[in-house]
Amino acid sequence: MNELDLTSTTIIVPKAVVEKLKNISAKEIVTLNNGETKRVVHFSVEVIPMNN
């Protein structure tokens, strides 16, 4: 992802992924916990826990 220009991009990730993106230069990195929902412009994002 370092090759991409993310200076105007908002990235929405679950808490478990945040640490892996610490070197990304995105406009904003939004962290969501399990069960949380975030509305972004024309769509919603909900974090659903994955059980193995």
Residue pairs with C-beta under 8 A, 6 or more apart in sequence:
1 21
1 24
2 23
2 24
6 24
6 25
6 26
6 27
7 25
7 26
7 27
8 27
9 26
9 27
10 26
10 27
10 28
10 29
10 30
10 40
11 21
11 24
11 26
11 28
11 29
11 30
12 30
12 32
12 38
12 40
12 45
13 21
13 29
13 30
13 31
13 32
14 31
14 32
14 33
14 34
14 47
15 31
15 32
15 33
15 34
18 29
18 31
21 29
30 38
32 38
32 45
32 46
32 47
33 47
34 47
34 48
34 49
35 46
35 47
35 48
35 49
36 46
36 47
37 44
37 45
37 46
37 47
38 44
38 45
38 46
